Structure formats: structure tokens, C-alpha cells
Amino acid sequence: MSKATDGHDLTRVGPGTVMGEMMRQYWIPAALSSELKADGDPMRLMLLGEPLIAFRDSSGRVGVLDHQCPHRCASLFLGRNEDNGIRCVYHGWKFDVDGRCLEMPNVPPPQDFKEKVRAKSYRVREQAGLIWVYMGSRAEAPALPKHEALFVPEQDLTITMLQREANWLQGLEGDIDTSHFGFLHAGHIKAEDFEEGHPARHTVANRAPEYKIADTEWGTMYGAYRPDAGGRMHWRMAHFSLPFWTQTPNADFADHVVAKAWVPMDDTHTMLISIYGGRAKGATYSSSKLKSGGGIGGADPLEYLPNSTDWFGRWRPVQNAGNDWQIDREAMRSNRIYSGIRNIVMQDQAVTESMGPIVDHTKEHLAPSDIMISRTRRRLLNVARAFAENGTVPPGVDDSEVFWKARAGSFYADAKVDWLDAYQEQLKAAIRWPAPGQQAAE
């Protein structure tokens, strides 16, 4: 395959595409449960290039349907959400959360054929404060993915949403590119600025780590390693999990529970859904203090625009391409913020959006520091093409418990211990939530 063909297959997610059909085999987190109220306004929902509407009926059930009424194709976004169904305002046809036509009030009863009409609908589950959608064609949907973060009680979870105006893969690859932290986020910070043992200290003391990479049952993983005093090695372990999940290493391994979904809205828009749980509750870098007692420059809170009803109107940041992500050149020149962008997440957002809506991979010159990106692309292509060509079920669909084996974070280990052995030792010692079988994940 050519690089151009690989790039196309990796980035396109609509119906019938290699990557899009593979993704449709998994449950997809699509929205916060709190975004829909019983008998409330329908919500436009763009998912894998399909324009849908989501609504919560009078009984609290969530429906996700094709937005076009199967009668004359008027949008059900305009519909009346009432009495356990969504009613098209054009002619009054009414549909339940499963797409069944309940009423055809403009058709004389003897000519009624509602039992023969269905709106295209997708199966829905709710878990961990999220609405999940299954867009595959199986008669029986698979289990929800058993990511550790989904086992954390909802009161101990932090969930954030953020829309990115770029292809899903660009955002995901930023999360598995560990060496950028020492530049984009912390290029203005010295190692001695951090207390001893701070998770970020090693990333700025040695900005060019070496790597170990492996394919896994759930996707791929890497260990970025830096030698430490006393025969120890400092490791940052992180994961890609099929089809679009990452676990980032920006906190101590022992209690860091994270799952981040880079959900493609379409080929050029992505919804980042970040799920943090447990004691660490997310990245320590953005909330940590330096040895001086001050904060890390560029760690301001994220700001959102008001949500609108547009297809791409949810969870948009104030900082965006239209205002150059509010880059502060004076902060850059004075080395107060290396990138000049005052929020860590928006620093990632800016560089990936600046690549264009879909980056042209033929222009890249990948380096040894990009080995996790190369391996992950190859893993994605192999899995997606195997499904397209042979119907091979993607990993984690029928064996969703494999995701439980992934945990990200930083730790120290004896430099003589094999990296995968060190990972397993840390996994056994980590503070974990009840394993599959002890507490339902869905």
C-alpha cells in the first residue's frame, strides 16, 4: 500500500470506509448523559460522519436516530419530544427510541402502514455518566469496553468534553507522542524548578527519551525511559486501545486512572472525551506547583464558548484557529510560556489543528521518537483491513476485558528489570478498582 492509501484508510470514518466500519464494531461514547433531559429538546449529534439526533423520552430512555424523518426526510431535530416519542412537525409521524413508527396521524386509519416504517436507529447504553452508541450491524451488541475508568463510581469521576477541528488521528497521535511534553508544554521549565520525584521532572531533565514499544491485546503500548541515579530507570508507560482510546502517562502510575476517547464526529471534527477517576483525577502537570510555589506557566483553565444547536456546536473552546488560539507572543519571547498559549490542552489543540483538517502523511518525516505513532498506525491498518477483507473481529469487541490490562503513568524500576516485567509488577501493586466480574462495567 502507498502512504497516500494508508493515510486515506486511517483517517476516513464514514459509512463503508475501512476505518469507519471497524470503529462501528465497538460501543462509542457520544455525549454526556446530562446533555439530554426527559421530554427535553432533541440534540443534533454528528457521529462517524452520520447526522443523527439524540433525545430522552418521557420514561428516561435515550434514542439516537437518523435525523431525517423516513416520511419526507424533514429533520427530526425540529420534532416534538413528547409522550415517549419524537414527533415530526411536518405531518405528525411519531417514532420511539427504537425507531418504530407509533403514529401516522395524517393517514386515514384504513390506509395506515406504520408497522412497516422504521426510522434508522442505533442501540444506546448509559454508563459512567456517558451515552454510548452502537453503530454496528450485529443482532446482539457486544459488551461495553472494560476500561478501568468505567469501574470508578460516578461521584469519583471527572469527565470533560472538548471538540477539535481536525481529524481524529491527529489528536490521538498527540496523546501517544511523549517527547513533545518537554517542548510544547514545558520548554520554559528547568528540571530544578520541580521538586524531587515530581512526575514531570524527568521529562524536562531529559527531553529526548528512548522507547520500548509493543503490540498488545488491546492495541499498542510504549515505555519512554530515562536513566536515574542508583541503578534505577524512570518509566512513562502509556497505551493506545482500539479503536480510538488513549491512556496518557502524566501522573503517578499507582493511582492514575484515565481513559480518553478521540471520537470522530466526521473526517475533520473530533470530540475528545476524557474520563479521569480515583485519587489522581487527571493530569498532575496542569495543577502542580513548582518548587518556588508558583504555577506552571501555560496551565490556565480551559474556557468554552456557549453550546449552540449546530452540528458542530457543542464543547467548543474559546481559543481556536479563528483567533490564533490567543497565542501570546510576549509570553513566548519572555519564556514565560514556551508556546505562548496559556492552556496545556489548547497547546495540543493548536498544533494539531494547525496541521489542517486532515494532515497529508506523505509530507511527514518521522523520526525514531515517533515509533509509537508508526506502530499504532500499522496496528490500526492491520486490524481495520483484516475486518474489511476477511471479517476478522477486531480485538476487544468479543473480549472486552482485555482493556482492563492497560494502566498508564510514571514510575521508577530497577534498570536491570525488563520493561514489560516492570510494568506487570507495577500493575499488581497499583491501587485498582474492582475487576471485571466483581462489579459490572455496564
SVG drawing of the C-alpha trace seen along z (x, -y; Angstrom):
<svg xmlns="http://www.w3.org/2000/svg" viewBox="-60 -41 84 55">
<polyline fill="none" stroke="black" stroke-width="0.4" points="0.0,0.0 1.2,-3.6 1.5,-6.2 -1.4,-8.0 -3.6,-4.9 -2.6,-4.3 -3.4,-7.9 -6.8,-7.7 -7.7,-4.4 -6.5,-5.7 -8.4,-9.0 -11.8,-8.4 -14.6,-7.2 -17.9,-7.5 -20.1,-4.5 -18.4,-2.0 -14.8,-3.2 -12.2,-0.8 -11.6,-2.6 -15.3,-3.7 -16.6,-0.1 -14.0,1.2 -15.0,-1.5 -18.6,-0.7 -17.9,2.7 -17.3,1.1 -19.6,-0.9 -18.8,-4.6 -19.2,-7.3 -21.1,-10.1 -22.4,-12.6 -22.8,-13.3 -25.9,-11.8 -26.6,-15.2 -26.9,-16.7 -30.4,-15.2 -33.4,-15.8 -36.6,-13.7 -39.0,-15.3 -36.3,-18.0 -35.0,-19.4 -33.6,-17.0 -29.9,-17.4 -28.0,-17.2 -25.3,-14.5 -22.7,-14.0 -21.0,-10.6 -18.7,-8.9 -19.9,-11.2 -23.6,-10.5 -26.0,-13.3 -28.2,-12.0 -30.5,-13.3 -30.5,-12.2 -33.4,-12.6 -34.5,-11.4 -38.1,-10.2 -40.7,-10.6 -39.6,-7.4 -35.9,-8.5 -34.8,-6.2 -32.4,-7.7 -33.0,-7.4 -30.4,-8.0 -31.9,-8.2 -31.1,-9.3 -32.1,-13.0 -34.3,-12.6 -37.9,-11.5 -38.5,-8.4 -41.7,-10.0 -40.5,-13.1 -37.0,-13.5 -37.7,-16.6 -35.3,-16.8 -36.5,-15.3 -34.3,-17.9 -37.4,-20.1 -39.6,-17.4 -41.7,-17.5 -40.3,-15.2 -43.5,-14.1 -45.3,-11.1 -42.4,-8.6 -41.6,-9.5 -40.3,-12.1 -43.0,-13.6 -42.1,-15.1 -43.6,-18.5 -44.2,-18.2 -47.0,-15.6 -47.1,-14.4 -45.5,-11.0 -44.1,-9.8 -41.2,-7.4 -40.0,-5.8 -36.4,-5.4 -36.0,-2.2 -37.2,-3.9 -40.6,-2.3 -43.3,-4.4 -46.0,-4.8 -48.5,-7.1 -49.3,-8.4 -52.0,-10.9 -52.2,-12.4 -53.1,-9.0 -56.6,-7.6 -56.7,-4.6 -57.6,-2.1 -54.5,-3.1 -52.2,-3.3 -49.0,-1.3 -46.9,-2.4 -45.9,1.2 -43.9,1.2 -42.0,-2.0 -38.9,-2.5 -36.5,-5.4 -32.9,-4.3 -31.9,-3.9 -28.9,-2.8 -28.7,-1.0 -27.9,-3.0 -26.5,-2.4 -25.6,-4.7 -22.5,-4.1 -20.1,-6.3 -22.1,-9.4 -22.0,-8.9 -24.3,-8.0 -22.9,-5.2 -24.0,-4.3 -23.5,-1.0 -23.5,-1.6 -22.7,1.9 -25.0,4.4 -24.7,7.3 -28.0,8.8 -26.6,8.7 -24.3,5.8 -21.0,6.6 -20.2,5.7 -19.0,2.2 -15.2,1.9 -13.9,2.7 -11.6,-0.3 -10.7,-0.7 -12.0,-4.3 -15.6,-2.9 -15.4,-1.0 -14.9,-4.1 -18.1,-5.3 -19.6,-8.2 -19.1,-10.5 -15.3,-9.9 -15.2,-10.5 -14.2,-13.7 -15.4,-13.8 -14.6,-16.5 -15.6,-17.1 -13.8,-19.1 -14.3,-19.5 -11.3,-19.7 -11.5,-20.9 -9.2,-18.3 -9.1,-14.6 -9.4,-12.2 -6.0,-10.6 -4.1,-13.9 -5.5,-14.4 -4.9,-10.8 -1.3,-10.8 -0.6,-13.8 -1.5,-11.7 0.9,-8.9 3.8,-11.3 5.5,-11.7 8.6,-13.7 6.6,-16.7 5.9,-17.4 9.4,-18.7 8.9,-21.3 5.3,-22.3 4.2,-22.2 7.4,-22.6 10.0,-24.1 10.2,-27.1 10.8,-25.0 14.0,-23.5 14.3,-20.3 15.4,-22.0 12.1,-24.0 10.3,-20.8 10.6,-19.1 12.5,-15.8 10.1,-12.9 7.7,-15.2 6.3,-13.2 7.4,-15.9 10.9,-16.4 12.4,-13.7 10.6,-14.9 12.4,-18.2 15.8,-16.9 16.0,-14.6 13.9,-15.9 14.9,-13.0 13.9,-9.8 14.4,-6.3 11.5,-3.9 10.2,-0.4 7.2,0.4 4.9,3.5 1.7,4.6 -0.8,5.6 -4.1,7.5 -5.8,4.1 -3.7,2.1 -0.2,0.8 1.8,-0.5 5.1,-2.3 7.5,-2.8 9.6,-6.0 12.7,-5.5 15.3,-7.8 18.2,-6.5 18.1,-7.7 20.6,-7.6 21.2,-4.4 20.7,-2.0 17.1,-3.0 15.1,-3.7 12.3,-6.2 9.4,-5.0 6.4,-6.7 4.1,-3.9 1.1,-4.7 -1.3,-3.0 -3.4,-3.1 -6.5,-1.0 -8.7,-0.1 -10.4,-1.8 -9.6,-5.4 -8.7,-5.3 -5.5,-6.6 -4.2,-6.4 -1.6,-9.2 1.2,-8.9 1.1,-12.3 0.6,-11.2 2.0,-8.6 1.2,-5.0 0.0,-3.8 -3.3,-5.7 -3.7,-7.2 -6.9,-6.1 -7.7,-7.6 -9.4,-6.8 -9.5,-9.3 -11.7,-8.7 -10.9,-10.5 -14.4,-10.1 -14.6,-11.1 -17.6,-13.3 -16.7,-13.2 -13.4,-13.2 -12.5,-16.8 -14.1,-17.1 -13.3,-15.2 -14.9,-15.0 -12.3,-14.3 -14.0,-12.7 -11.6,-12.4 -12.5,-10.2 -10.4,-10.5 -11.1,-8.6 -9.7,-7.8 -7.2,-9.7 -5.1,-11.2 -8.2,-12.6 -6.3,-13.6 -3.1,-15.1 -0.9,-16.3 1.1,-18.7 -1.7,-21.2 -2.4,-21.5 1.1,-21.1 3.1,-23.8 6.7,-24.4 9.4,-24.3 9.0,-28.1 5.4,-27.7 4.1,-29.2 2.2,-27.5 3.4,-26.2 3.1,-28.9 0.5,-27.9 -1.7,-26.0 -4.7,-28.4 -8.2,-26.9 -9.9,-25.9 -12.7,-28.2 -15.7,-27.2 -17.9,-29.0 -21.7,-28.7 -23.1,-25.5 -25.3,-26.0 -27.6,-23.7 -25.3,-23.4 -24.0,-20.0 -20.6,-21.2 -21.9,-23.5 -21.0,-21.5 -18.0,-21.9 -16.0,-24.4 -13.1,-26.2 -12.8,-30.0 -9.3,-29.6 -9.5,-28.5 -8.0,-28.9 -10.0,-32.0 -8.1,-33.9 -4.8,-32.0 -5.6,-30.2 -5.0,-33.5 -1.2,-33.0 0.7,-35.5 3.9,-36.3 5.2,-38.3 4.8,-35.4 6.7,-33.3 9.5,-35.9 9.9,-36.3 9.9,-32.5 7.0,-32.6 5.1,-30.1 7.2,-28.2 4.3,-28.1 2.7,-31.4 -0.6,-29.5 -2.0,-29.7 -3.7,-26.3 -2.0,-22.9 -4.9,-21.2 -5.1,-24.1 -1.4,-23.9 -2.1,-20.4 -5.2,-21.6 -3.4,-24.4 -0.6,-22.2 -2.9,-19.5 -5.5,-21.9 -2.6,-23.9 -1.8,-20.7 -5.0,-21.2 -8.3,-19.4 -6.7,-16.1 -2.9,-16.1 -1.1,-14.8 1.0,-11.9 3.1,-11.9 4.7,-15.2 6.0,-13.8 9.5,-12.8 9.0,-10.5 11.9,-10.1 12.8,-7.4 10.9,-9.4 7.7,-8.7 8.0,-5.0 4.8,-4.7 2.9,-6.6 4.2,-4.4 3.4,-1.2 -0.1,-2.4 -0.9,-3.4 0.2,0.1 -1.8,1.7 -4.9,-0.3 -4.5,0.5 -3.9,4.2 -7.0,4.5 -9.3,2.4 -8.2,4.2 -8.5,7.6 -12.1,6.8 -12.8,5.4 -11.2,8.2 -11.8,11.3 -14.4,10.3 -11.8,10.8 -13.4,9.5 -11.3,6.6 -9.6,7.1 -11.6,6.1 -15.0,6.5 -15.7,10.0 -13.1,9.9 -13.7,6.5 -11.9,7.5 -8.5,7.0 -8.8,3.3 -8.6,3.9 -5.0,4.8 -3.9,1.3 -2.8,-1.3 -0.7,-4.4 1.6,-6.5 5.1,-7.1 7.2,-5.0 10.8,-4.0 12.1,-0.5 15.4,1.4 17.2,0.6 18.0,4.3 14.4,5.4 12.7,6.0 10.3,3.2 7.3,5.4 8.1,7.2 8.4,3.9 5.0,2.9 3.4,6.1 5.0,5.5 3.6,2.0 0.2,3.2 0.0,5.8 0.9,3.1 -1.3,0.3 -4.5,-0.9 -7.2,0.6 -11.0,0.6 -13.0,3.8 -12.0,6.2 -14.5,7.4 -16.8,9.9 -16.7,8.2 -18.6,5.1 -20.4,4.7 -18.8,2.3 -22.1,1.7"/>
</svg>
